Amino acid sequence: MSAFAQFDAGYNLQQDRILLRITNTDGEEFRLWLTRRMCASLLTDFKTKTSSYRVKKDPSRPHTQTSIAGAETVMQADFEQQAVAQSQDFTTKFKPGTSFPLGESGLLAEKLNLQPNGKGEGVHALSFYGADDKGMTIGVTVELFNSIFEVIERIIGRTDWGLLEATANRPPSSTLQ
């Protein structure tokens, strides 16, 4: 995929799903449907496990990125997400793409994955997969990753799913002894 251009999310009441639309500089639009179950997983397990990737490294503090983040890392990632949200322009109108590599109807996302993509410190590959591992991958920085979470959480807040309230009362991590 060429360079990222823009992304947008909206709730479709008839489908009871969120449509995430991502465009690139070549005019391609990738449409991904996120179900309530996928969003619940995104807000809990996925967000917790990837929190260390949503925090900018601070050279003055020893920091190691792990696949499972502690409560302090989750809280720091949420603070950074809020800071990114305050600097974003959520008023710019979305410019639809002219071609649809995943089809005009889009792809039902069944799995998410985040891993380093070898393109430098703080850049990762965020992948969305549907059936038969068909999907798309985009390179994300800390800021873009936090922006994606922010947009999705804003749309989830407009649904009647109650996911934000449920995750607010859940501890960010736990230890079984």
N, C-alpha and C positions, 0 to 999 in steps of 0.2 A: 504494500500500500504506500502511496506517496505521502507527502507531509500532511499531517492533521490540519484541518481547517476549523471545524466547528462541531459542537454536539448539542443535542436538544433532547428533552424527555417530556412526555405527556401521558396522562392517564386516559385510557380508553374504557369508558364505563361498560359498553356492550361486551367487550372482550374480558373485562375485569383484569386488565394487564397494563403494564407500562411499556410504552414504545420508546426505545432509546434510538436516536438517529445520529449517526456520525458521518461527517463529510470530510473529504480530503481535497487537496489542491487540484486534483485532476477532475473534480466534479462528480466523483463517485459518492453515493450515499449508501451506507450500511445500516439496515434496519434490524433492530434486535428487540424481541418481545421478552419482557421480564414478568414472570408470574409472581403471585403473592408468596409462594413457597421459595422461589429463587431470591426474592427481596428479603425475606426473613433470614435466609442463610447469609445473604450479602451483609446485612446489618449486624449479624451476630458472629458466627464462626469466621467467615471470610474477613470481616473487618478487624476482628481481634488478631487473627493469624498474620495479617498483613500490616498491622499498625507500625511496626518498626520500619517499613518501607514508606510510610506516610510522614515520617519525621526527618527533617533535614539534619544531617550530621553536624554536630558541634565539636570542632576540634579541641575545645577546652575541656570537654567531658568525654571520658572513655565510653564508647558506644559500639556495641556489636549488633549486627542485624541477625536476628534469629527468625525461625519460622513461626514461633509462638511468642507473643509479646506479653509482658507483665502488665499489671494495672497501671503503673506509672507511664509506660510507653503508650498504652491505649489513651490515657488522658492527654498526654502531650500531643499525640496525633490528632485528637479531637480539637485541641486548642489551635493547632496549625491549620486544620480544616476550616475552622471559624475565621481565622485570619485571612486565609485565601479567599473565602466567601466575601469578606468585606471589601476586598480589592477587585472583585470580579464585576463585570458589566452584565447584568442579567436582563437588560432592556433591549439589547441588539436583537433584531429580528433574524430568525433562522433562515438561511438561504438553502433551499432544497437542492439535492444533487440532480444530475441529468441522467445518470445510469445507476443501476442497482445490482451490484455483484452477488448479493444474497437473495435477489428477487424483490419485486416491488412489494410483495406482502411481508417480506422480512423473514427472520429466522427466530424460532423459539429457543431461547438460550436455556440450556440444561446444565452447563458446567462453566465455571470460571477458573482461571489460572493466572498466577502472577509469578514471574521469575526474572532474574537478571537477564538482560539481552546482550550483554557484552559490548554495549556502545558507550560505556563510561559510567562513572560513579553516579548513582542516583537515577539511572534510567533503566526501566524495566519493561518487560513485555506483558501486557494485559490481554488475555485471550478469552473470548466467548465462544463456546462450542454448543452446537445443537446435536441432533441425531446424527449418527455416523461420523462424529467428530468434524462435521462441516462447521465452519465458523470464520472468525477473523481475529487478528492480533494487531494491537496498536502499541507503539512505544509511548510510555508515560513517564513523566518526571514526577517528583514529589507534588508539585503544584497542580499538575493536570490530574493526577490520581485523586488528590483531595477535592478538586473541582468536580470530578465525576461523582464522587460520593455525595458531595453537597447537592448537586442537581437531582440525583436520584432520591435523596432524603427529602428534599423539598416537594417532589412529586408524591412520594409515599405519604407525606403529611396531608395531601389533598384527597387521599383515598379514605375509605371507611374501614381499612384493614386493622387499625390499631397497633401497627407494628412499632411505631416510634415510642408509644407509651409502654409497650411490653419490653422493649429493649432498654428503655431508660431505667427500669427497675431491676434489670439483670446485672450482676456484677461483671466487670469487664474480663475477668479471668478467675479461675478457681483452681484449687489444688485438692486432689483426692488423697487422703492419708489413711 
